[in-house]
Amino acid sequence: MATPTQDPGGYDECRLVVNPPHDRYVCKMCHRLCKEPYLSVCCGHNCCKSCVAEFLEPAIVLLPCPMCGDTVAVVPNKQADREIKSFQAICTNKEIGCEWQGELSDITDHLGNSDGCQFEEVDCTLECGVMIQRRYLTNHVENKCPRRIVDCQHCCITGEYDVIEGEHKEQCSKLPLPCPNNCEAGSILREDMEAHRKECPLEMVQCEYHNVGCVERMMRKRKRITMMKTQRNI
C-alpha cells in the first residue's frame, strides 16, 4: 500500500474558485476539487491521488475501481491536473480583507509563504501558542509576545518578557521601591532597603529602655527626641 504524499482530500479552496469547474474535476471520493487527479479508465471519474493512494502501486495498477468496482487501470490525469491548476481562485481570506486572486497552483504559496497572505493566521514564531494574522505578527513578536527577549530596565539581566516581569522582578536587586514607611526618601533600590530601614526616621523601633522592661515601640525619630529630652534633664 502506498503512503499518501499530502493530506487526504482535494483543494479546500475549490469553493472559492472563480467560475466553478465542470463536475468532472471534482473528486468522487472527497467531493473536493481534485488535487493531483488520477483517472479511473473504466468509468472516467477523477479522484485525488491521496484519496486513491491505497490503489496506487506502481503508478498504473489493475485493481477494483473505488467508484464502480471494475478491475481497470488507475492512471495520473496530467491534462486535468494542468487545467485544474490554471483555474482562477480567490484567497480563502477574502471575507476578512485579502484581495489576492490568481491561479490555483499559486494559492498554496500565497497562504504559506512568509511574504504571502497578510490575513492568514499563523503561529507565533516564538512559540508562545498564539495564532495571529501575518500582518500583525511582527508587532506581536517585537512588542506583545510574552516570550520576546527584553532587558530588565533596572539591571543588566536579559530574558523572556514574562520571566523578567515576573520571577526576576520579584527579586531584582536594582528595582526601585518605595520606603514601606512612606518616608521622604523616595524610591530606594531593593539592595539598599535593609540599610535604609536601619536609618529611616519613620521605622518602628523598641524603646531605649526595652532592656529594663519597656515594651513600647515608637518611630525612630520619636525615640531620638525622647533621648534628647532625657539627656537635657540629666
N, CA, C and O of each residue as an XYZ file, in Angstrom:
936
protein
N       0.846     -1.195      0.000
C       0.000      0.000      0.000
C       0.882      1.246      0.000
O       1.788      1.351      0.827
N       0.643      2.175     -0.890
C       1.456      3.382     -0.971
C       1.074      4.354      0.124
O      -0.063      4.354      0.598
N       2.037      5.192      0.531
C       1.789      6.207      1.548
C       1.448      7.525      0.879
O       2.183      7.952     -0.011
N       0.363      8.192      1.267
C      -0.005      9.460      0.644
C       1.107     10.488      0.827
O       1.769     10.518      1.864
N       1.311     11.336     -0.194
C       2.336     12.379     -0.128
C       1.764     13.703      0.352
O       2.508     14.681      0.429
N       0.491     13.781      0.674
C      -0.150     15.017      1.091
C      -1.309     14.678      2.005
O      -1.653     13.508      2.174
N      -1.910     15.697      2.595
C      -3.083     15.466      3.412
C      -4.205     14.927      2.534
O      -4.379     15.379      1.402
N      -4.975     13.955      3.053
C      -6.041     13.378      2.240
C      -7.033     14.425      1.787
O      -7.362     15.358      2.520
N      -7.502     14.251      0.560
C      -8.542     15.142      0.066
C      -8.023     16.161     -0.921
O      -6.818     16.359     -1.075
N      -8.995     16.821     -1.603
C      -8.658     17.799     -2.622
C      -8.489     19.193     -2.079
O      -8.298     19.391     -0.879
N      -8.560     20.162     -2.973
C      -8.362     21.560     -2.611
C      -9.519     22.073     -1.753
O     -10.681     22.000     -2.153
N      -9.187     22.590     -0.574
C     -10.223     23.249      0.228
C     -10.721     24.496     -0.486
O     -11.848     24.940     -0.268
N      -9.869     25.057     -1.343
C     -10.184     26.321     -1.992
C     -11.184     26.171     -3.142
O     -11.560     27.167     -3.759
N     -11.619     24.938     -3.437
C     -12.470     24.748     -4.612
C     -13.764     25.539     -4.521
O     -14.314     25.933     -5.549
N     -14.261     25.778     -3.323
C     -15.497     26.549     -3.182
C     -15.277     28.020     -3.532
O     -16.235     28.765     -3.735
N     -14.004     28.436     -3.603
C     -13.698     29.824     -3.893
C     -13.171     30.028     -5.303
O     -12.815     31.146     -5.674
N     -13.116     28.973     -6.084
C     -12.645     29.100     -7.456
C     -13.632     29.934     -8.260
O     -14.840     29.697     -8.228
N     -13.093     30.923     -8.989
C     -13.944     31.747     -9.842
C     -14.451     30.882    -10.994
O     -13.694     30.112    -11.585
N     -15.727     31.015    -11.301
C     -16.367     30.194    -12.332
C     -16.169     28.705    -12.029
O     -15.313     28.072    -12.647
N     -16.932     28.131    -11.099
C     -16.768     26.734    -10.675
C     -16.615     25.792    -11.869
O     -17.354     25.902    -12.847
N     -15.662     24.872    -11.789
C     -15.351     23.985    -12.917
C     -16.398     22.903    -13.115
O     -17.291     22.706    -12.291
N     -16.257     22.217    -14.227
C     -17.148     21.111    -14.550
C     -17.016     20.025    -13.484
O     -15.976     19.878    -12.842
N     -18.099     19.272    -13.318
C     -18.161     18.203    -12.316
C     -17.068     17.155    -12.506
O     -16.709     16.462    -11.554
N     -16.534     17.031    -13.721
C     -15.515     16.004    -13.969
C     -14.223     16.278    -13.206
O     -13.393     15.383    -13.047
N     -14.052     17.509    -12.736
C     -12.850     17.850    -11.994
C     -12.998     17.643    -10.483
O     -12.054     17.848     -9.720
N     -14.193     17.235    -10.073
C     -14.453     17.040     -8.650
C     -14.204     15.587     -8.270
O     -14.708     14.672     -8.921
N     -13.432     15.383     -7.223
C     -13.112     14.029     -6.756
C     -14.383     13.312     -6.317
O     -15.190     13.866     -5.570
N     -14.557     12.080     -6.782
C     -15.751     11.314     -6.453
C     -15.687     10.700     -5.066
O     -16.649     10.076     -4.617
N     -14.568     10.871     -4.388
C     -14.441     10.305     -3.053
C     -14.511     11.371     -1.963
O     -15.232     11.204     -0.979
N     -13.765     12.470     -2.130
C     -13.807     13.523     -1.096
C     -14.713     14.676     -1.499
O     -15.018     15.543     -0.680
N     -15.151     14.690     -2.772
C     -16.078     15.708     -3.288
C     -15.484     17.117     -3.258
O     -16.211     18.107     -3.179
N     -14.159     17.190     -3.322
C     -13.479     18.470     -3.482
C     -12.842     18.518     -4.864
O     -12.771     17.511     -5.568
N     -12.384     19.696     -5.232
C     -11.664     19.833     -6.484
C     -10.412     18.965     -6.418
O      -9.649     19.054     -5.456
N     -10.194     18.128     -7.428
C      -9.119     17.133     -7.402
C      -7.744     17.770     -7.226
O      -7.408     18.765     -7.868
N      -6.975     17.175     -6.350
C      -5.577     17.550     -6.172
C      -4.737     16.368     -6.653
O      -4.862     15.260     -6.131
N      -3.880     16.606     -7.652
C      -3.133     15.540     -8.323
C      -4.099     14.439     -8.793
O      -4.046     13.315     -8.295
N      -4.971     14.759     -9.739
C      -6.029     13.824    -10.154
C      -5.518     12.542    -10.808
O      -4.567     12.540    -11.590
N      -6.201     11.450    -10.447
C      -5.988     10.146    -11.097
C      -7.301      9.755    -11.767
O      -8.386      9.983    -11.233
N      -7.171      9.168    -12.939
C      -8.338      8.805    -13.738
C      -8.585      7.313    -13.691
O      -7.677      6.518    -13.935
N      -9.828      6.927    -13.374
C     -10.237      5.526    -13.480
C     -10.716      5.303    -14.912
O     -11.738      5.853    -15.321
N      -9.968      4.485    -15.680
C     -10.250      4.309    -17.094
C     -11.638      3.719    -17.319
O     -12.288      4.015    -18.321
N     -12.087      2.887    -16.387
C     -13.369      2.202    -16.579
C     -14.553      3.158    -16.648
O     -15.386      3.073    -17.550
N     -14.616      4.076    -15.673
C     -15.790      4.939    -15.578
C     -15.495      6.397    -15.879
O     -16.412      7.215    -15.943
N     -14.212      6.732    -16.067
C     -13.853      8.091    -16.443
C     -13.877      9.087    -15.311
O     -13.812     10.293    -15.546
N     -13.970      8.604    -14.084
C     -14.004      9.506    -12.939
C     -12.600      9.879    -12.486
O     -11.662      9.088    -12.586
N     -12.480     11.096    -11.990
C     -11.217     11.565    -11.424
C     -11.283     11.537     -9.901
O     -12.325     11.804     -9.301
N     -10.144     11.207     -9.291
C     -10.036     11.244     -7.834
C      -8.677     11.823     -7.462
O      -7.724     11.761     -8.239
N      -8.607     12.379     -6.276
C      -7.328     12.890     -5.782
C      -6.347     11.728     -5.595
O      -6.743     10.604     -5.288
N      -5.080     12.022     -5.783
C      -4.060     10.997     -5.575
C      -4.129     10.453     -4.150
O      -4.012      9.247     -3.932
N      -4.322     11.352     -3.177
C      -4.347     10.897     -1.785
C      -5.573     10.045     -1.497
O      -5.537      9.172     -0.630
N      -6.662     10.297     -2.224
C      -7.892      9.540     -1.968
C      -7.796      8.101     -2.484
O      -8.460      7.204     -1.963
N      -6.968      7.889     -3.506
C      -6.834      6.539     -4.058
C      -5.435      5.983     -3.807
O      -4.990      5.067     -4.499
N      -4.751      6.541     -2.819
C      -3.358      6.145     -2.572
C      -3.211      4.648     -2.368
O      -2.228      4.060     -2.820
N      -4.170      4.016     -1.695
C      -4.035      2.590     -1.417
C      -4.135      1.739     -2.682
O      -3.793      0.557     -2.671
N      -4.613      2.355     -3.784
C      -4.721      1.623     -5.043
C      -3.502      1.837     -5.934
O      -3.392      1.231     -7.000
N      -2.599      2.689     -5.502
C      -1.504      3.106     -6.369
C      -0.188      2.413     -6.039
O       0.536      2.839     -5.140
N       0.114      1.359     -6.760
C       1.429      0.720     -6.638
C       1.598     -0.264     -7.792
O       1.018     -1.350     -7.759
N       2.356      0.081     -8.782
C       3.030      1.377     -9.003
C       2.053      2.429     -9.500
O       0.898      2.443     -9.075
N       2.501      3.323    -10.408
C       1.642      4.429    -10.858
C       0.439      3.927    -11.646
O      -0.628      4.539    -11.615
N       0.613      2.813    -12.350
C      -0.521      2.230    -13.079
C      -0.766      0.841    -12.515
O       0.141      0.009    -12.493
N      -1.970      0.586    -12.065
C      -2.274     -0.700    -11.455
C      -3.597     -1.232    -11.982
O      -4.410     -0.493    -12.537
N      -3.789     -2.505    -11.800
C      -5.055     -3.133    -12.137
C      -5.673     -3.635    -10.838
O      -5.332     -4.703    -10.329
N      -6.592     -2.828    -10.322
C      -7.286     -3.147     -9.082
C      -8.748     -2.751     -9.216
O      -9.106     -2.018    -10.138
N      -9.597     -3.223     -8.311
C     -11.001     -2.820     -8.378
C     -11.130     -1.302     -8.277
O     -10.579     -0.688     -7.363
N     -11.836     -0.719     -9.189
C     -12.042      0.735     -9.183
C     -12.804      1.121     -7.915
O     -13.805      0.476     -7.602
N     -12.373      2.146     -7.170
C     -13.064      2.546     -5.943
C     -14.436      3.154     -6.206
O     -15.234      3.318     -5.283
N     -14.713      3.491     -7.482
C     -16.014      4.075     -7.819
C     -17.019      3.027     -8.307
O     -18.133      2.922     -7.793
N     -16.590      2.246     -9.323
C     -17.556      1.328     -9.940
C     -17.266     -0.148     -9.663
O     -18.120     -1.002     -9.902
N     -16.068     -0.452     -9.162
C     -15.762     -1.822     -8.800
C     -15.114     -2.639     -9.897
O     -14.635     -3.742     -9.635
N     -15.086     -2.124    -11.134
C     -14.457     -2.874    -12.225
C     -12.940     -2.921    -12.017
O     -12.355     -2.009    -11.432
N     -12.321     -3.981    -12.498
C     -10.876     -4.114    -12.415
C     -10.261     -3.444    -13.630
O     -10.276     -3.987    -14.735
N      -9.710     -2.236    -13.404
C      -9.176     -1.446    -14.514
C      -7.949     -0.686    -14.049
O      -7.576     -0.746    -12.878
N      -7.324      0.027    -14.974
C      -6.155      0.842    -14.654
C      -6.590      2.172    -14.040
O      -7.587      2.774    -14.436
N      -5.811      2.594    -13.074
C      -5.986      3.930    -12.489
C      -4.703      4.686    -12.800
O      -3.627      4.298    -12.345
N      -4.811      5.774    -13.580
C      -3.608      6.445    -14.092
C      -3.649      7.935    -13.771
O      -4.726      8.509    -13.613
N      -2.462      8.568    -13.672
C      -2.435     10.023    -13.443
C      -3.094     10.761    -14.596
O      -2.866     10.431    -15.760
N      -3.893     11.737    -14.283
C      -4.556     12.536    -15.315
C      -3.854     13.895    -15.388
O      -4.317     14.874    -14.803
N      -2.732     13.941    -16.114
C      -1.906     15.140    -16.146
C      -2.596     16.313    -16.836
O      -2.395     17.468    -16.459
N      -3.401     16.017    -17.836
C      -4.112     17.095    -18.521
C      -5.090     17.773    -17.565
O      -5.158     19.000    -17.495
N      -5.847     16.957    -16.830
C      -6.792     17.523    -15.862
C      -6.056     18.292    -14.774
O      -6.527     19.329    -14.308
N      -4.900     17.777    -14.373
C      -4.113     18.459    -13.338
C      -3.699     19.855    -13.799
O      -3.790     20.821    -13.042
N      -3.237     19.950    -15.070
C      -2.846     21.255    -15.610
C      -4.046     22.201    -15.676
O      -3.931     23.382    -15.349
N      -5.176     21.684    -16.094
C      -6.371     22.517    -16.224
C      -6.840     23.017    -14.853
O      -7.188     24.186    -14.685
N      -6.841     22.096    -13.876
C      -7.279     22.467    -12.529
C      -6.362     23.542    -11.942
O      -6.839     24.517    -11.360
N      -5.061     23.366    -12.094
C      -4.111     24.317    -11.509
C      -4.166     25.682    -12.177
O      -3.706     26.670    -11.605
N      -4.734     25.750    -13.404
C      -4.830     27.034    -14.100
C      -6.102     27.802    -13.735
O      -6.259     28.960    -14.122
N      -7.008     27.163    -12.993
C      -8.246     27.853    -12.621
C      -7.928     29.099    -11.784
O      -7.005     29.095    -10.970
N      -8.693     30.141    -11.996
C      -8.548     31.359    -11.215
C      -9.266     31.189     -9.865
O     -10.408     30.734     -9.794
N      -8.564     31.565     -8.826
C      -9.126     31.412     -7.485
C      -8.946     32.697     -6.694
O      -8.087     33.520     -7.012
N      -9.743     32.857     -5.688
C      -9.591     33.974     -4.760
C      -9.147     33.413     -3.419
O      -9.402     32.250     -3.106
N      -8.485     34.243     -2.634
C      -7.938     33.789     -1.359
C      -9.037     33.354     -0.415
O     -10.125     33.931     -0.406
N      -8.754     32.339      0.378
C      -9.717     31.867      1.370
C      -9.985     32.922      2.448
O     -10.944     32.812      3.212
N      -9.127     33.944      2.499
C      -9.313     35.016      3.489
C      -9.947     36.264      2.885
O      -9.848     37.352      3.453
N     -10.594     36.109      1.739
C     -11.222     37.253      1.068
C     -12.238     37.946      1.970
O     -12.328     39.174      1.975
N     -12.999     37.168      2.730
C     -14.062     37.750      3.549
C     -13.528     38.663      4.648
O     -14.267     39.493      5.177
N     -12.241     38.512      4.998
C     -11.688     39.378      6.045
C     -10.686     40.376      5.472
O      -9.935     41.009      6.214
N     -10.682     40.512      4.128
C      -9.939     41.621      3.557
C      -8.912     41.320      2.496
O      -8.464     42.249      1.825
N      -8.501     40.057      2.299
C      -7.468     39.771      1.306
C      -8.048     39.871     -0.109
O      -9.103     39.305     -0.395
N      -7.358     40.587     -0.979
C      -7.844     40.807     -2.338
C      -7.080     39.976     -3.373
O      -7.225     40.194     -4.576
N      -6.261     39.020     -2.901
C      -5.478     38.209     -3.840
C      -6.375     37.401     -4.756
O      -7.394     36.854     -4.334
N      -5.976     37.335     -6.021
C      -6.616     36.450     -6.985
C      -5.537     35.965     -7.928
O      -4.703     36.746     -8.387
N      -5.552     34.674     -8.216
C      -4.537     34.117     -9.107
C      -4.857     32.682     -9.437
O      -5.947     32.192     -9.142
N      -3.898     32.005    -10.053
C      -4.105     30.611    -10.413
C      -4.098     29.733     -9.165
O      -3.397     30.011     -8.192
N      -4.885     28.680     -9.216
C      -4.993     27.777     -8.076
C      -3.635     27.172     -7.712
O      -3.384     26.857     -6.549
N      -2.765     27.013     -8.707
C      -1.443     26.444     -8.449
C      -0.612     27.341     -7.532
O       0.340     26.870     -6.911
N      -0.957     28.615     -7.440
C      -0.185     29.560     -6.634
C      -0.777     29.811     -5.247
O      -0.153     30.486     -4.429
N      -1.960     29.285     -4.970
C      -2.621     29.644     -3.721
C      -1.916     29.046     -2.500
O      -1.962     29.626     -1.415
N      -1.266     27.893     -2.670
C      -0.542     27.313     -1.537
C       0.604     28.210     -1.113
O       0.819     28.438      0.077
N       1.348     28.724     -2.104
C       2.437     29.657     -1.792
C       1.889     30.948     -1.207
O       2.481     31.524     -0.294
N       0.764     31.397     -1.732
C       0.170     32.639     -1.226
C      -0.203     32.518      0.247
O      -0.007     33.452      1.023
N      -0.737     31.373      0.621
C      -1.174     31.189      2.010
C      -0.029     30.807      2.933
O      -0.052     31.136      4.119
N       0.984     30.108      2.394
C       2.021     29.581      3.266
C       3.315     30.360      3.291
O       4.126     30.179      4.199
N       3.527     31.228      2.307
C       4.780     31.975      2.217
C       4.793     33.113      3.232
O       3.764     33.734      3.497
N       5.970     33.378      3.798
C       6.088     34.439      4.799
C       5.756     35.810      4.228
O       5.403     36.726      4.970
N       5.871     35.953      2.896
C       5.512     37.218      2.247
C       4.134     37.147      1.617
O       3.737     38.048      0.877
N       3.406     36.081      1.906
C       2.112     35.861      1.281
C       0.968     36.555      1.978
O       1.099     37.692      2.433
N      -0.156     35.865      2.062
C      -1.387     36.465      2.572
C      -1.197     37.054      3.967
O      -0.857     36.346      4.915
N      -1.420     38.353      4.075
C      -1.239     39.035      5.352
C      -2.421     38.807      6.296
O      -2.366     39.177      7.469
N      -3.485     38.198      5.779
C      -4.664     37.926      6.600
C      -4.691     36.485      7.107
O      -5.570     36.111      7.884
N      -3.726     35.679      6.665
C      -3.661     34.280      7.108
C      -3.228     34.211      8.570
O      -2.297     34.905      8.977
N      -3.896     33.384      9.351
C      -3.493     33.199     10.740
C      -2.317     32.227     10.800
O      -2.356     31.142     10.221
N      -1.275     32.642     11.510
C      -0.060     31.830     11.626
C       0.325     31.716     13.096
O      -0.125     32.492     13.939
N       1.163     30.736     13.379
C       1.670     30.565     14.744
C       2.712     31.632     15.045
O       3.485     32.022     14.170
N       2.727     32.093     16.270
C       3.781     32.998     16.719
C       5.122     32.305     16.509
O       5.285     31.144     16.884
N       6.071     33.000     15.918
C       7.381     32.407     15.632
C       8.193     32.150     16.893
O       9.184     31.420     16.854
N       7.787     32.741     18.010
C       8.477     32.495     19.277
C       7.803     31.383     20.069
O       8.183     31.093     21.204
N       6.785     30.758     19.447
C       6.106     29.590     20.017
C       5.450     29.881     21.368
O       5.563     29.098     22.311
N       4.763     31.024     21.440
C       4.043     31.336     22.677
C       2.655     30.708     22.687
O       1.962     30.741     23.705
N       2.245     30.131     21.545
C       0.941     29.484     21.469
C      -0.136     30.320     20.819
O      -1.245     29.832     20.599
N       0.162     31.569     20.506
C      -0.831     32.481     19.919
C      -0.902     32.274     18.413
O       0.124     32.113     17.751
N      -2.123     32.278     17.872
C      -2.341     32.321     16.434
C      -2.732     33.756     16.095
O      -3.608     34.336     16.737
N      -2.073     34.329     15.077
C      -2.297     35.737     14.779
C      -2.170     35.967     13.285
O      -1.403     35.278     12.613
N      -2.912     36.926     12.760
C      -2.802     37.241     11.341
C      -1.376     37.692     11.025
O      -0.744     38.414     11.796
N      -0.892     37.242      9.865
C       0.502     37.506      9.497
C       0.840     38.996      9.513
O       1.974     39.359      9.826
N      -0.106     39.856      9.185
C       0.173     41.300      9.143
C       0.449     41.876     10.531
O       1.041     42.948     10.652
N       0.021     41.168     11.577
C       0.255     41.641     12.933
C       1.398     40.898     13.626
O       1.717     41.183     14.781
N       2.011     39.951     12.925
C       2.999     39.082     13.559
C       4.225     39.850     14.053
O       4.673     39.641     15.181
N       4.762     40.728     13.225
C       5.974     41.466     13.616
C       5.735     42.285     14.870
O       6.557     42.277     15.786
N       4.615     42.991     14.916
C       4.305     43.800     16.101
C       4.124     42.914     17.336
O       4.557     43.264     18.434
N       3.477     41.765     17.137
C       3.280     40.842     18.260
C       4.615     40.342     18.798
O       4.848     40.350     20.007
N       5.500     39.904     17.884
C       6.790     39.343     18.295
C       7.666     40.387     18.967
O       8.369     40.088     19.932
N       7.622     41.615     18.456
C       8.509     42.658     18.986
C       7.964     43.359     20.217
O       8.735     43.828     21.055
N       6.622     43.439     20.339
C       6.065     44.279     21.396
C       5.081     43.610     22.352
O       4.808     44.151     23.423
N       4.543     42.446     21.989
C       3.482     41.875     22.807
C       3.725     40.436     23.261
O       3.184     40.017     24.284
N       4.508     39.695     22.539
C       4.697     38.282     22.862
C       5.342     38.121     24.240
O       6.359     38.757     24.517
N       4.772     37.285     25.101
C       5.363     37.077     26.426
C       6.717     36.385     26.374
O       7.421     36.333     27.383
N       7.096     35.850     25.212
C       8.368     35.164     25.091
C       9.414     36.020     24.363
O      10.516     35.544     24.093
N       9.083     37.258     24.050
C      10.071     38.125     23.407
C      11.206     38.425     24.384
O      10.993     38.477     25.596
N      12.401     38.619     23.854
C      13.577     38.850     24.681
C      13.694     40.347     25.000
O      13.679     41.187     24.101
N      13.807     40.658     26.268
C      13.923     42.048     26.713
C      15.014     42.153     27.773
O      15.438     41.154     28.353
N      15.455     43.381     28.011
C      16.400     43.666     29.082
C      15.632     44.204     30.277
O      14.679     44.967     30.118
N      16.043     43.810     31.460
C      15.479     44.426     32.656
C      15.884     45.893     32.634
O      17.060     46.201     32.439
N      14.935     46.805     32.829
C      15.228     48.234     32.757
C      15.995     48.731     33.972
O      16.403     49.891     34.020
N      16.193     47.859     34.953
C      16.875     48.272     36.178
C      18.259     47.659     36.335
O      19.108     48.215     37.030
N      18.496     46.496     35.683
C      19.803     45.847     35.799
C      20.211     45.302     34.444
O      19.564     45.616     33.445
N      21.235     44.517     34.379
C      21.785     44.044     33.103
C      21.223     42.691     32.667
O      21.691     42.134     31.674
N      20.258     42.158     33.364
C      19.722     40.837     33.041
C      18.864     40.901     31.769
O      18.085     41.835     31.575
N      19.026     39.878     30.901
C      18.225     39.736     29.685
C      17.478     38.414     29.750
O      18.022     37.410     30.211
N      16.216     38.412     29.284
C      15.441     37.174     29.284
C      14.086     37.370     28.650
O      13.789     38.440     28.119
N      13.252     36.326     28.704
C      11.909     36.424     28.153
C      11.082     37.409     28.968
O      11.242     37.529     30.183
N      10.199     38.107     28.271
C       9.425     39.176     28.895
C       8.674     38.710     30.134
O       8.731     39.365     31.174
N       7.969     37.582     30.034
C       7.172     37.142     31.171
C       8.028     36.744     32.362
O       7.576     36.832     33.504
N       9.278     36.300     32.111
C      10.194     35.962     33.200
C      10.739     37.240     33.838
O      10.774     37.364     35.062
N      11.163     38.186     32.999
C      11.714     39.446     33.502
C      10.672     40.206     34.314
O      10.982     40.765     35.366
N       9.425     40.224     33.816
C       8.371     40.976     34.504
C       7.740     40.182     35.646
O       6.961     40.724     36.430
N       8.073     38.921     35.733
C       7.505     38.104     36.799
C       8.533     37.719     37.838
O       8.791     38.467     38.780
N       9.122     36.543     37.660
C      10.062     35.993     38.634
C      11.241     36.922     38.907
O      11.610     37.139     40.061
N      11.837     37.475     37.832
C      13.009     38.334     38.039
C      12.649     39.616     38.780
O      13.371     40.047     39.680
N      11.537     40.218     38.400
C      11.138     41.489     39.026
C      10.925     41.335     40.521
O      11.114     42.284     41.282
N      10.528     40.134     40.945
C      10.295     39.893     42.363
C      11.580     39.861     43.170
O      11.543     39.919     44.399
N      12.736     39.767     42.481
C      13.989     39.676     43.223
C      15.093     40.586     42.690
O      16.214     40.556     43.199
N      14.794     41.389     41.680
C      15.801     42.277     41.098
C      16.366     43.221     42.159
O      15.623     43.967     42.797
N      17.671     43.181     42.339
C      18.299     43.991     43.389
C      18.312     45.476     43.046
O      18.457     46.312     43.937
N      18.163     45.816     41.763
C      18.214     47.212     41.332
C      16.830     47.847     41.182
O      16.709     48.996     40.756
N      15.806     47.102     41.531
C      14.444     47.628     41.376
C      14.169     48.717     42.407
O      14.326     48.471     43.603
N      13.763     49.919     41.981
C      13.431     50.978     42.929
C      12.109     50.672     43.637
O      11.126     50.303     42.994
N      12.091     50.823     44.931
C      10.899     50.545     45.732
C      10.632     51.719     46.663
O      11.561     52.407     47.086
N       9.371     51.945     46.979
C       9.069     52.998     47.955
C       9.397     52.513     49.362
O       9.298     51.319     49.649
N       9.775     53.404     50.213
C      10.000     53.032     51.611
C       8.698     52.504     52.187
O       7.661     53.143     52.008
N       8.705     51.365     52.870
C       7.470     50.823     53.452
C       6.861     51.730     54.510
O       5.699     51.567     54.883
N       7.648     52.687     54.991
C       7.152     53.638     55.992
C       6.689     54.950     55.370
O       6.275     55.873     56.071
N       6.767     55.017     54.028
C       6.366     56.233     53.306
C       7.110     57.475     53.795
O       6.521     58.543     53.963
N       8.406     57.316     54.018
C       9.203     58.474     54.426
C       9.538     59.314     53.202
O       9.139     58.978     52.087
N      10.262     60.390     53.405
C      10.552     61.328     52.335
C      11.750     60.915     51.479
O      12.171     61.677     50.609
N      12.296     59.746     51.706
C      13.474     59.310     50.950
C      13.158     59.023     49.492
O      14.072     59.002     48.667
N      11.887     58.800     49.145
C      11.518     58.464     47.772
C      11.809     57.017     47.453
O      11.691     56.148     48.317
N      12.206     56.745     46.164
C      12.478     55.374     45.748
C      13.855     54.926     46.240
O      14.823     55.687     46.234
N      13.902     53.664     46.665
C      15.132     53.097     47.206
C      15.367     51.755     46.514
O      14.437     50.962     46.371
N      16.595     51.498     46.086
C      16.894     50.220     45.456
C      16.666     49.087     46.452
O      16.923     49.228     47.648
N      16.177     47.960     45.934
C      15.916     46.824     46.811
C      17.166     46.433     47.599
O      17.085     46.084     48.776
N      18.313     46.495     46.939
C      19.543     46.094     47.616
C      19.941     47.067     48.741
O      20.744     46.721     49.607
N      19.381     48.270     48.721
C      19.700     49.260     49.754
C      18.609     49.390     50.817
O      18.743     50.155     51.772
N      17.527     48.629     50.634
C      16.372     48.809     51.519
C      16.700     48.461     52.962
O      16.297     49.182     53.875
N      17.418     47.377     53.181
C      17.723     46.976     54.559
C      18.527     48.054     55.287
O      18.252     48.375     56.443
N      19.528     48.610     54.589
C      20.326     49.674     55.201
C      19.477     50.912     55.447
O      19.643     51.580     56.467
N      18.574     51.224     54.532
C      17.707     52.394     54.711
C      16.825     52.256     55.931
O      16.660     53.201     56.702
N      16.257     51.073     56.103
C      15.335     50.891     57.231
C      16.050     51.013     58.579
O      15.422     51.299     59.599
N      17.351     50.797     58.573
C      18.109     50.968     59.810
C      18.300     52.439     60.167
O      18.672     52.778     61.291
N      18.035     53.319     59.172
C      18.171     54.754     59.397
C      16.863     55.517     59.238
O      16.775     56.684     59.620
N      15.835     54.860     58.670
C      14.576     55.550     58.369
C      13.960     56.143     59.633
O      13.755     55.416     60.604
N      13.656     57.454     59.649
C      13.094     58.097     60.835
C      11.685     57.610     61.184
O      11.227     57.800     62.310
N      10.994     56.982     60.224
C       9.635     56.504     60.476
C       9.568     55.018     60.810
O       8.481     54.484     61.028
N      10.706     54.350     60.853
C      10.734     52.919     61.193
C      10.366     52.737     62.663
O      10.840     53.475     63.527
N       9.525     51.757     62.933
C       9.134     51.465     64.312
C      10.261     50.696     64.996
O      10.725     49.672     64.495
N      10.692     51.209     66.151
C      11.805     50.586     66.886
C      11.433     50.451     68.364
O      10.461     51.039     68.838
N      12.232     49.665     69.070
C      11.991     49.484     70.509
C      12.398     50.735     71.291
O      13.268     51.500     70.874
N      11.759     50.910     72.405
C      12.115     51.995     73.333
C      13.548     51.759     73.825
O      13.993     50.618     73.955
N      14.259     52.857     74.095
C      15.634     52.714     74.571
C      15.713     51.974     75.907
O      16.778     51.492     76.292
N      14.583     51.886     76.611
C      14.572     51.197     77.914
C      13.993     49.789     77.829
O      13.548     49.230     78.831
N      14.003     49.208     76.593
C      13.420     47.871     76.456
C      14.190     46.840     77.279
O      13.645     45.801     77.651
N      15.474     47.137     77.562
C      16.264     46.175     78.347
C      15.815     46.071     79.799
O      16.127     45.103     80.493
N      15.074     47.088     80.247
C      14.604     47.061     81.638
C      13.096     46.874     81.715
O      12.480     47.133     82.749
N      12.508     46.423     80.612
C      11.106     46.034     80.671
C      10.130     46.850     79.842
O       8.970     46.451     79.734
N      10.529     47.971     79.249
C       9.573     48.758     78.454
C       9.283     48.030     77.139
O      10.200     47.650     76.413
N       8.010     47.846     76.850
C       7.615     47.122     75.637
C       7.073     48.062     74.559
O       6.639     47.608     73.500
N       7.097     49.334     74.817
C       6.558     50.286     73.836
C       7.460     50.357     72.612
O       8.685     50.296     72.721
N       6.821     50.490     71.423
C       7.554     50.692     70.181
C       7.189     52.066     69.656
O       6.052     52.515     69.805
N       8.125     52.715     69.058
C       7.896     54.079     68.584
C       8.715     54.318     67.324
O       9.642     53.571     67.008
N       8.340     55.399     66.601
C       9.124     55.766     65.432
C      10.525     56.164     65.863
O      10.729     56.699     66.953
N      11.482     55.893     64.992
C      12.870     56.209     65.313
C      13.046     57.703     65.611
O      13.802     58.068     66.511
N      12.364     58.553     64.872
C      12.529     59.987     65.111
C      11.974     60.386     66.485
O      12.501     61.296     67.125
N      10.910     59.705     66.938
C      10.363     59.992     68.261
C      11.326     59.530     69.342
O      11.507     60.189     70.366
N      11.941     58.375     69.085
C      12.911     57.848     70.048
C      14.080     58.816     70.203
O      14.573     59.035     71.310
N      14.520     59.395     69.085
C      15.619     60.339     69.158
C      15.249     61.579     69.965
O      16.039     62.103     70.750
N      14.007     62.028     69.740
C      13.543     63.209     70.504
C      13.489     62.897     71.992
O      13.900     63.709     72.821
N      12.979     61.714     72.325
C      12.890     61.290     73.729
C      14.263     61.220     74.364
O      14.451     61.636     75.507
N      15.234     60.686     73.608
C      16.582     60.569     74.115
C      17.206     61.948     74.350
O      17.915     62.152     75.336
N      16.940     62.887     73.447
C      17.482     64.220     73.590
C      16.905     64.910     74.832
O      17.626     65.591     75.562
N      15.601     64.727     75.063
C      14.982     65.316     76.232
C      15.566     64.706     77.520
O      15.822     65.394     78.508
N      15.760     63.392     77.454
C      16.318     62.716     78.634
C      17.709     63.244     78.969
O      18.052     63.459     80.132
N      18.511     63.451     77.901
C      19.866     63.938     78.098
C      19.883     65.359     78.672
O      20.751     65.699     79.476
N      18.914     66.188     78.252
C      18.870     67.553     78.756
C      18.472     67.586     80.226
O      18.872     68.487     80.964
N      17.672     66.587     80.655
C      17.189     66.563     82.016
C      18.191     65.954     82.983
O      18.022     66.018     84.200
N      19.249     65.354     82.413
C      20.252     64.754     83.313
C      21.119     65.841     83.914
O      22.021     65.547     84.697
